[in-house]
Amino acid sequence: MAEIIVYVVERFRILLSEEAIFLVGVKEEVIRLQNELNRMLSFLKDADQSTDVNERVKNWVAQIRNLSYEAEDVVDTFISNKVREQSGFYGRVKDLICIINREVGTHNVGNRIRELNRRILDISQSRQTYGVGNIGDQQEASRSLNNKLREFRRTSPTADSDEVVGLEEDKHLLINKLINDENWQRIVVTISGMGGIGKTTLAQKIFNASEIKNRFACYAWVCVSEEYLLCGLLKKIIKSFKELTMQEMENIEGMNEEDLEYRLQKLLKKRRYLLVLDDVWDKEVLSSLRRALPEDKNGSRVIVTTRNNNVTADATCFLHELKFLSEEESWKLFCKKAFPDSDSRVISECNPDLEKLGREMVARCGGLPLAVVVLGGLLSKKQAHEWHKVRDHIWRHVTRDSSYLQPIIELSFIDLPSELKPCFLYFSLFPEDYTINVEKLIRLWVAEGFIVQGEEVMEDVAEEYLTELIHRNMVQQVGKSLGKATSCKLHDILRDLALQKAREYNFLDIYSGNKHSESSLFPLLRRQVVHSGLERYISDKHSYSNIRSVIVFNVDQYICKTEQITFLYTSFKLLKVLDLEDIKLPHSGKVEKIPGSIGDLIHLRYLSLRNGSKSRLPRSIGKLRSLQTLIATGNSDWILPREICKLTQLRHLVAHSHGCLQISTLTQLQTLKYMKFEQWIKIDITKLSKLRELEIHRIITPGHPIIDSLTQLKNLQSLVLQADTSLPPLLPSLSQNENLFKLKLEGTIQHLHEDLHQFPRGIRILRLNNTKLKQDPLRILGRLPNLTLLELANDAYIGKEMECIDRRFPQLEIFRLSWLRTLEKLIVDDQSMPRLKIFSREDCSNLMEVPMRLRILPNC
């Protein structure tokens, strides 16, 4: 893959410009290696984009890829050793032995790099033997992805594209079965069909329908997947039905199967519930759960999606097998994806030849929606004259009687720009059916080096990459806010493709409890991911010197002691990413100390930790000069040393911290979460001009002019202010923060100013929590011209009536009310909230009068 060489060349450029002092004695050889790799890039990009790569070319590309890995290992190891020499004993005692050792080390590295240069020259000269041609002058094909994405943003539609095609009849049939059936016994509705036919899509549409939400007292959605443990499944179901406190979470983690069944029974007893079990493979799943799901003959329902008709075959089940799309339904769906800003009639009128070619390809998809969607996403990026090439390529890989989903998704991967390929492969790290937080994903991509530093903020470029993958229908958008994805996932068929390619490129190894991991087969493996079997992984002390990323998901919910995972801080010397956020630690009652050896991971860019008790990061953390993201969360505060001020590359600090924070020197900070008020007022914020996201908690001085300092943050986009009692006056106003679009206020305000000048006019998301407003907030906030989401929670308003009239809230799409215990009446006239799509009210026990047009809206 060309992007691997791009990363290594960029890595060498940074080393030569910023860390050249460490390369004394080998600098000339590194420059030569960088130049040779650069020369290979054009040939690699040609091979990457070729749809007819033979085994000889694949072997040639693999040789270059592996050599690039080796080159990165040699240089990074050399620098790690140099840094340890300078900061340890060898740096303090400059004796003759030390000098000789360093010279020997430099000589050995020089020889290794010279050997790599000789090998890459041999590989280059063998290019003709392997049949790899020169791509020549292809300026159009090599336009930067950033320019393509800017063009795409100008032309892409803003409307939602997740419309159901060919499923409306199925949806209405099953909703009627769920809510209108006279049988009050618990019924299991099974939606079956092959992978990619739309089972989950249909189930989601039913689950979110307003008729369903109004029918059931509680509902839950749980992904089961092929590999599951009953205890883990029961925990997921309980958590889905009820939002748990931290104490309840800890209690559940310690329960056995029998206890969990009793807990679920008790939770659902006498309540009409709806449970969706998505992607069930084993018929034992439902049999095992029957003991835990109460049968009160009150109309409770279970929906199961499966590829196997036999998983729920009994008298209490209703089986609905999804059919393939008709020819016209397939064409309609294809046009939505290939021509998102047009419809099928326009295509037919404007270019009948293109329609003929398109229908020919669509017909061969066999009515399988996923095949149609991926084909549409692929062709949406092609010019009309390129459609023949796509058709001809796919034709060679299928028989007349087969669906060619596999060739289509293969071609869609090949067609990805080289910058997007590692981003797509990265999805294979996550467990099947895992919902991925976009904010975390973007930070990981940046830390992995997938985004090259340019004029744009790297996080913005990463977001554009994700948007492109979504619009190509390679990635599914799950949640969104203000038109942007907040969570996403990969269809299991596309995940299979990503896994296949990732293993082919030595991109990752997934550990799932096997004693002999596949890592032993890949000496140049880059990423180790733990999905399950964490206890065994820790006891076996897996360690591979070349690994760059270790990510733990801990789906078994194993609780381990701090000392058990010490080896993770010490065994992977070249790590860039260490994500231990999912490791659960018990509360020990004492201050846990992270070992100082973590400071030896000098290449680390992403560090995510979780604690069970108050924890202390060591002073050696200051040696992590490349660190971009530091996440320190858990059950208690963290003590961060003053040496944190040395992390000058830090971009995101998310930490529940204790004591003084020395961060005024961190001029690259974009994110600062869970900052306490007493910490904030001691910071020189003039140095934090790049801050985009800020949370300040435990404001204890209502009269403090905190807003004065905030107005200096001109790049601020998201702000959370939380006070245990009263918030400080919001004047002077936040209106000077022109980029601020997301605001959450928690604490007593009591009244809002009529002229609204404490809110920027560009505000789009506003959450008020425990503000105890005495006057109707809708009357004032309704004049905010761009407000899209409004949330009032926990006595945000303590009056009895709210009224929205006179065309207020022109852009509002989401309106949420919760725990407004005094509210009795809500008035919204027909001219206000014209764009409202979602309305929810939770635990507003006295709210009896709600307009009908709000009541029939979906609540999530």
Secondary structure, 3 states (H helix, E strand, C coil): CHHHHHHHHHHHHHHHHHCHHHHCCCHHHHHHHHHHHHHHHHHHHHHHHCCCCCHHHHHHHHHHHHHHHHHHHHHHHHHHHHHHHHHCHHHHCCCHHHHHHHHHHHHHHHHHHHHHHHHHHHHHHCHHHHCCCCCCCCCCCCCCHHHHHHHHHHHCCCCCCCCCCCCHHHHHHHHHHHHCCCCCCCEEEEEECCCCCCHHHHHHHHHCCHHHHHHCCEEEEEECCCCCCHHHHHHHHHHHHCCCCHHHHHHHHCCCHHHHHHHHHHHHCCCCEEEEEEEECCCHHHHHHCCCCCCCCCCCEEEEEECCHHHHCCCCEEEEECCCCCHHHHHHHHHHHHCCCCCHHHHHHHCHHHHHHHHHHHHCCCCCHHHHHHHHHHHCCCCHHHHHHHHHHHHCCCCCCCCCHHHHHHHHHHHCCCCCHHHHHHHHHCCCCCCEEHHHHHHHHHHHCCCCCCCCCHHHHHHHHHHHHHHCCCCEEEEEECCEEEEEECCHHHHHHHHHHHHHCCCCEEEECCCCCHHHHCCCCCEEEEEECHHHHHHHCCCCCCCCEEEECCCCCCECCHHHHHHHHHCCCCCCEEECCCCECCCCCCCEECCHHHHHCCCCCEEEEEECCCEECCHHHHHCCCCCEEEEEECCCEECCHHHHHCCCCCEEEECEECCCCCCCCCCCCEEEEEEHHHHCCCCHHHCCCCCEEEEEEECCCCCCHHHHHCCCCCCCEEEEEEEEECCCCCCCHHHCCCCCEEEEEEECCCCCCCCCCCCCCCCEEEEECCCECCCHHHHHCCCCCCCEEEEECCCECCCEEEECCCCCCCCCEEEEECCCCCCEEEECCCCCCCCCEEEEECCCCCCECCHHHHCCCCC
